[in-house]
Amino acid sequence: MPFKPSHFKADLFKVLSNPVRIQILDTLRVGERSVNEIAEWLEIEPSSISQQLAVLRSRNLVVSRKQSNFVFYSIRDPAIFKILDAALEVFNNHLVDVRDALEKLE
């Protein structure tokens, strides 16, 4: 069965359907971070962050490197931020539509 872009896209959106994974990706916008740094920033248990990073790593969205007793993660392809930014733009457009509809009700 040939590889289809639509299957890749569907799988990517499944991975992005988890809010914690999106928060992790957004945290990595500023650069490489350890599990503990991400956990502290997001106020989420390191074990939960590690689980979500494993999913992101399995889909090649993040890469890791070990240094001493720490594992550091970074974004594999910064193009992922275009997707996240586009989703935010759609969200903001939706809010404008909702606000306009509410103003018409007043």
Protein Blocks (a to p, Z undefined) as FASTA:
>chain_A
ZZdfklmmmmmmmmmmpmklmmmmmmmmnoccdfklmmmmnopafklmmmmmmmmmmnop
accddehjbccdddfblmlmmmmmmmmmmmmmmmmmmmmmmmmmZZ
